[in-house]
Amino acid sequence: MRKAIQGYIDNITNPDPDYAAKYLAVPRTIQDPVGTKPITLRGNGEASRDEMKQLLDVPFTPKKAELTAPISFSLGNTAAMAFKLWAEVNGRNISIDIIEVMTLDESGKICDQMAYWGVENVTVLD
């Protein structure tokens, strides 16, 4: 479970072409941020990125991510992490403080993601 969750953060900063096949379930449900309509991604890797681009109203490019606290693991198949995401949105650099809860399926792949953040967690950097 640690490899899947930590790898999610690491993969944003240093993309690994094998990460998606190893650790992301197909299909996978994402609610980002919580309170918006959950979406189901039916692809992985490049297909998943293309699906996300079609759903977003603005150009969004993640640049890097960093944990801001240790990952908290449950006794079951769920973990939570606090992290900062740096991204470019509509040509502007931002950061977002996020708490994300992920559930893994029986094969150890992330199958459900719930990202907790709101407007007050977004900082415009330039």
C-alpha positions as CSV (number, residue, x, y, z in Angstrom):
1,M,0.0,0.0,0.0
2,R,2.9,2.4,0.8
3,K,4.4,2.0,-2.7
4,A,1.1,2.8,-4.4
5,I,0.3,5.9,-2.2
6,Q,3.9,7.3,-2.1
7,G,4.3,6.5,-5.8
8,Y,1.3,8.6,-6.5
9,I,3.1,11.7,-5.1
10,D,6.4,10.7,-6.6
11,N,4.8,10.2,-10.1
12,I,3.6,13.8,-10.2
13,T,7.1,15.2,-9.8
14,N,9.0,12.5,-11.7
15,P,6.6,10.7,-14.0
16,D,7.2,6.9,-14.2
17,P,5.7,5.3,-17.3
18,D,5.1,2.1,-15.4
19,Y,3.4,3.6,-12.4
20,A,-0.2,3.6,-13.8
21,A,-0.2,0.0,-14.8
22,K,1.2,-1.1,-11.5
23,Y,-0.8,1.0,-9.1
24,L,-3.9,2.5,-10.7
25,A,-7.1,0.4,-11.0
26,V,-9.2,0.5,-14.2
27,P,-11.8,1.7,-13.7
28,R,-11.0,4.2,-10.9
29,T,-13.4,6.7,-9.2
30,I,-12.1,10.2,-8.4
31,Q,-13.9,13.0,-6.5
32,D,-11.6,16.0,-6.8
33,P,-12.5,18.1,-4.8
34,V,-15.0,16.3,-2.6
35,G,-18.4,17.9,-3.1
36,T,-18.1,17.8,-6.9
37,K,-19.5,15.0,-9.0
38,P,-17.4,11.9,-8.8
39,I,-15.9,10.8,-12.1
40,T,-14.9,7.3,-13.3
41,L,-11.7,7.0,-15.3
42,R,-11.7,4.0,-17.6
43,G,-8.2,4.4,-18.9
44,N,-4.7,4.4,-17.4
45,G,-1.5,6.4,-18.2
46,E,-1.9,8.6,-21.2
47,A,-5.6,7.6,-21.7
48,S,-6.3,8.7,-18.1
49,R,-4.6,12.0,-18.7
50,D,-6.7,12.5,-21.8
51,E,-9.9,11.7,-20.0
52,M,-9.0,14.3,-17.3
53,K,-8.2,17.0,-19.8
54,Q,-11.6,16.6,-21.4
55,L,-13.3,17.0,-18.0
56,L,-11.5,20.2,-16.9
57,D,-12.7,23.6,-18.0
58,V,-9.2,25.1,-18.0
59,P,-5.7,24.0,-19.0
60,F,-4.2,22.3,-15.9
61,T,-0.7,20.9,-15.8
62,P,0.6,19.4,-12.5
63,K,4.3,20.3,-12.0
64,K,5.3,18.7,-8.7
65,A,3.9,17.4,-5.4
66,E,5.3,17.0,-1.9
67,L,4.0,15.3,1.2
68,T,3.4,17.8,4.1
69,A,2.9,15.1,6.7
70,P,3.4,11.3,7.0
71,I,1.0,9.1,5.1
72,S,-1.7,7.7,7.5
73,F,-2.6,4.1,6.9
74,S,-5.8,2.4,8.1
75,L,-6.0,-1.1,9.4
76,G,-7.9,-1.9,6.2
77,N,-7.2,-0.8,2.6
78,T,-7.5,3.0,2.9
79,A,-4.8,5.6,3.5
80,A,-4.8,9.4,3.8
81,M,-2.1,11.9,2.9
82,A,-1.6,15.6,3.2
83,F,0.4,17.2,0.3
84,K,1.0,20.3,-1.6
85,L,0.5,20.3,-5.4
86,W,2.2,22.9,-7.6
87,A,0.6,23.3,-11.0
88,E,0.1,25.6,-13.9
89,V,-3.5,26.6,-14.6
90,N,-4.5,28.8,-17.5
91,G,-0.9,30.0,-17.7
92,R,-0.6,30.9,-14.0
93,N,1.4,29.0,-11.3
94,I,-0.5,27.9,-8.3
95,S,-0.2,25.6,-5.3
96,I,-3.0,23.7,-3.6
97,D,-2.9,22.2,-0.1
98,I,-4.7,18.9,-0.4
99,I,-5.7,16.0,1.9
100,E,-6.4,12.9,-0.2
101,V,-8.0,9.7,0.9
102,M,-7.4,6.6,-1.3
103,T,-8.8,3.1,-1.2
104,L,-7.0,0.2,-2.7
105,D,-8.6,-2.9,-4.2
106,E,-7.7,-6.5,-3.4
107,S,-4.8,-6.4,-6.0
108,G,-3.2,-3.3,-4.3
109,K,-4.3,-0.8,-6.9
110,I,-5.8,2.6,-6.2
111,C,-9.5,2.3,-7.0
112,D,-11.1,5.3,-5.2
113,Q,-9.7,8.8,-4.6
114,M,-11.3,11.6,-2.6
115,A,-9.4,14.9,-2.6
116,Y,-10.3,17.4,0.1
117,W,-9.5,21.0,-0.8
118,G,-11.3,24.2,-1.6
119,V,-10.7,27.7,-3.0
120,E,-9.2,28.7,0.4
121,N,-6.5,26.0,-0.2
122,V,-5.3,27.5,-3.5
123,T,-2.5,30.0,-3.6
124,V,-1.7,32.0,-6.8
125,L,2.1,32.2,-7.0
126,D,2.5,34.7,-9.8
